[in-house]
């Protein structure tokens, strides 16, 4: 993993606990319920150590008063966040050094005995650097021009899970509400009026307000959320928009990887079984069933009519997915459709019905594993939001097939 090495060089920044201390003092002064009881004693202890109220570039005062400082910093995060082992940290403004981090954050972003954040690749480093610069200018514009700009910057980044090898998407939120900024270069004159009519590019801001003229004091709060589900659903949607045919193998390979990521399992097989119907007759073609798990059974093509009837009977009264955590003899006896999967070595199975607006079954989404108990109830919930997307994509494939058939009929038989 590569360290964020470049970004702090642009900033003259110091750690300061004072902005946080000021917020707690204001809460007490405003008679916030419970604030006096919670924070008055803590602030008294902080005031007894003058070095903790001053901006600092040397972390020795923090180390000498580690327990007191940790108590102060813990006031930023609600108890539920800490209890749930959230991903959060506190850093020197717009630099890569943390002064406080949750255990989960340390495991993911810090090396043992080091408080320096590390990131997986150069692209992620560049994107986070850009977010930091943009947020720093928001602090400047809010302080000197009273512009209504956000004190928070969010960005989503892909990370490879070390255990599964799957891509996870993490949303990084940088919160600068506890950051103050000062103009430290007396020779630099701030523009008399700065009222942008549209979003200003950070390159332009750097020309107008070179960062070396400013000093940032305070602390930046970092929160990280796992948004893999939302991001993968968006990726699936984008992939399905490029789908012209259920037979497109390249697109299907992307979809399989997306679904593996969505459910967090990289050793499952994913299939799509379409049911194409024209003039009350179901069409079968090897090319359209090449990505189906069901039709990989050697007898499936010959039993096409029977299979479709079994599928219709299975899902006639439900739009919900069918979960067979473990394919048992009892399940096989109750539904002959399952035998086609069992014969191929499937021992754990999810089948989702794909239906059109008139509730007609137009296909199946299949997930399978050769290991009993692999697929569980929680995976159904993760898949559910993506089902309407697959149904729409399959409808689009059917429409494209009908157009091709009609075109061929007109060209050769009229």
Secondary structure, DSSP 8 states (H G I E B T S, - for coil): -EE--SGGGG-EEEE-SHHHHHHHHHHHHTT-TTHHHHHHHHHHHHHTSGGGGS-BS-THHHHHTHHHHHHHHGGGS-HHHHHTT-EEEEESTTSSBEEEE-HHHHHHH--TT--B-EES-HHHHHHHHHHHHHHHHHHHHHHHH-----SEEEEEEEEE-TTT--EEEEEEEEE-TTEEEEE--TT----S----SS---HHHHHHHS-GGGEEEEE-EEEEEEE-HHHHHHHHHHHHHHT-S-TT-HHHHHHHHHHHHHHHT-SS-EEEEEE-EEETTEEE--GGGGTT-SGGGSTTTTTTHHHHHHHHHHHHTT--S-EEESS--HHHHHH-THHHHHHTTT--EEEEEEEE-TT--EEEEEEEEESSTT-S-HHHHHHHHTTHHHHHHHHHHHHHHHHHHHHHHHHHHH-
